[in-house]
C-alpha cells in the first residue's frame, strides 16, 4: 500500500487551478518588456558611440571590461546582457 498523499487525480486537479492568469501577470510582463527594451536601446547606444563609451561609462567594472578587451565594448555588452 502506498502512503503517498498525492494521487494523479489530485495532482492534475491542483495543476489546472494554478494555470489561472492573475491581475499581476500582465503588469509583470509589461515591466519585463520595458526593462528589455531599455537594455536593448542602451546596447544600441553603446555600439553607436563606439570609442566614446570610455568617457560616458562611469561604472568601474564596465570600464575594466572595455579596457580588458582593448577598447572593444562587446565583452561589456555581453556581461551587461547577462546581468539584465
PyMOL commands that set and color helices and strands:
alter all, ss='L'
color gray80, all
select helices_A, chain A and resi 8-18+23-56+60-68+74-83
alter helices_A, ss='H'
color red, helices_A
deselect
rebuild
show_as cartoon
